[in-house]
Amino acid sequence: MALHQTPKPTESELEILQVLWQHGPSTVRFVHEELSETKDAGYTTTLKIMQLMTEKGMLEADKSSRSHIFRPLLQEEDTQQQLLDRFLDTAFRGSASKLVMQALGNSRASKEELDEIRNLLDKLEGGTQ
């Protein structure tokens, strides 16, 4: 028996989801205007992607008014976890330590960030907080 698999958003779908997670239920026009601030995308392209996302079960459309209102059906944290798990498996062969070492080696972590990492490690090990 196959388990229900959460849809894996493409890069364009993820950009749309991020607008909806940040601003809440929105029209295609609003999502398109937000996306247009950072990329060149046509209105009909945004509309088509959002329609496909509705068919895939990623969005729900409220069609009670002339301008349909779309809301995400995928939760932000669940989607982030799924994407991180997939990235960890494919890029680092499932090794969280390789991921962390690469991330810390490529950028300067602030003292505050390092303190947060230490606190998280303490919690994971069952140590003091």
C-alpha positions as CSV (number, residue, x, y, z in Angstrom):
1,M,0.0,0.0,0.0
2,A,1.5,3.4,-1.1
3,L,1.7,6.2,1.5
4,H,0.2,9.5,0.6
5,Q,3.1,11.6,-0.7
6,T,3.1,15.4,-0.3
7,P,3.5,17.1,-3.6
8,K,7.1,18.4,-4.2
9,P,6.9,22.0,-5.4
10,T,9.0,23.1,-8.4
11,E,11.0,26.3,-8.0
12,S,8.2,28.4,-9.6
13,E,5.6,26.8,-7.4
14,L,7.7,27.4,-4.3
15,E,7.9,31.1,-5.2
16,I,4.1,31.3,-5.3
17,L,3.8,29.3,-2.1
18,Q,6.2,31.8,-0.4
19,V,4.0,34.7,-1.4
20,L,0.9,33.0,0.0
21,W,2.6,31.9,3.2
22,Q,3.9,35.5,3.8
23,H,0.7,37.3,2.8
24,G,-2.1,34.8,3.3
25,P,-4.9,34.0,0.8
26,S,-4.5,36.1,-2.3
27,T,-5.6,36.7,-5.8
28,V,-3.6,35.7,-8.8
29,R,-3.1,39.4,-9.6
30,F,-1.6,40.0,-6.1
31,V,0.7,37.0,-6.4
32,H,1.8,38.1,-9.8
33,E,2.6,41.6,-8.7
34,E,4.7,40.3,-5.8
35,L,6.6,37.9,-8.1
36,S,7.1,40.7,-10.7
37,E,9.2,42.6,-8.1
38,T,12.0,40.1,-8.4
39,K,11.4,38.3,-11.8
40,D,10.0,38.7,-15.2
41,A,6.9,36.6,-15.4
42,G,3.7,37.0,-17.3
43,Y,0.3,37.2,-15.6
44,T,-1.1,34.2,-17.6
45,T,2.0,32.1,-16.7
46,T,1.3,32.8,-13.0
47,L,-2.4,32.0,-13.5
48,K,-1.6,28.7,-15.2
49,I,0.9,27.6,-12.6
50,M,-1.6,28.4,-9.8
51,Q,-4.3,26.5,-11.6
52,L,-1.9,23.5,-12.0
53,M,-1.0,23.8,-8.3
54,T,-4.7,23.6,-7.4
55,E,-5.0,20.4,-9.5
56,K,-2.0,18.9,-7.7
57,G,-3.5,19.7,-4.3
58,M,-1.1,22.4,-3.3
59,L,-3.6,25.3,-3.4
60,E,-7.3,25.7,-2.9
61,A,-9.3,28.3,-4.9
62,D,-12.2,30.2,-3.4
63,K,-14.4,30.9,-6.5
64,S,-17.2,32.6,-4.7
65,S,-16.2,36.0,-6.0
66,R,-15.1,37.3,-9.4
67,S,-11.5,37.3,-8.4
68,H,-10.6,33.9,-7.2
69,I,-8.8,33.8,-3.9
70,F,-6.1,31.1,-3.6
71,R,-4.7,29.7,-0.3
72,P,-2.0,27.2,0.2
73,L,-2.8,23.7,1.3
74,L,0.8,22.9,2.0
75,Q,2.2,24.0,5.4
76,E,5.4,26.1,5.2
77,E,7.3,24.1,7.8
78,D,6.3,20.7,6.4
79,T,7.4,21.8,2.9
80,Q,10.7,23.2,4.2
81,Q,11.4,19.9,6.0
82,Q,10.6,17.9,2.9
83,L,12.8,20.0,0.7
84,L,15.6,19.9,3.3
85,D,15.3,16.1,3.6
86,R,15.5,15.7,-0.2
87,F,18.5,18.1,-0.4
88,L,20.3,16.4,2.4
89,D,19.8,13.0,0.8
90,T,20.8,14.0,-2.7
91,A,23.6,16.5,-2.0
92,F,25.1,15.1,1.2
93,R,24.2,11.4,1.0
94,G,22.0,12.0,4.1
95,S,24.8,13.3,6.3
96,A,23.6,16.2,8.4
97,S,27.2,16.8,9.6
98,K,28.5,17.2,6.1
99,L,25.7,19.8,5.4
100,V,26.5,21.7,8.6
101,M,30.3,21.7,8.0
102,Q,29.8,22.9,4.4
103,A,27.4,25.7,5.5
104,L,29.7,26.9,8.3
105,G,32.7,26.6,6.1
106,N,31.3,28.8,3.4
107,S,30.1,31.7,5.6
108,R,30.9,33.6,8.8
109,A,28.4,32.6,11.4
110,S,27.8,35.4,13.9
111,K,28.3,34.8,17.6
112,E,24.5,34.8,18.1
113,E,24.1,32.1,15.3
114,L,26.8,30.0,16.9
115,D,25.1,30.3,20.3
116,E,21.8,29.2,18.7
117,I,23.6,26.2,17.1
118,R,25.2,25.3,20.5
119,N,21.8,25.5,22.2
120,L,20.2,23.3,19.6
121,L,23.0,20.7,19.9
122,D,22.6,20.7,23.7
123,K,18.9,20.1,23.3
124,L,19.5,17.3,20.8
125,E,22.0,15.6,23.1
126,G,19.6,16.1,26.1
127,G,22.1,18.5,27.7
128,T,21.5,21.7,29.5
129,Q,19.7,24.6,27.8
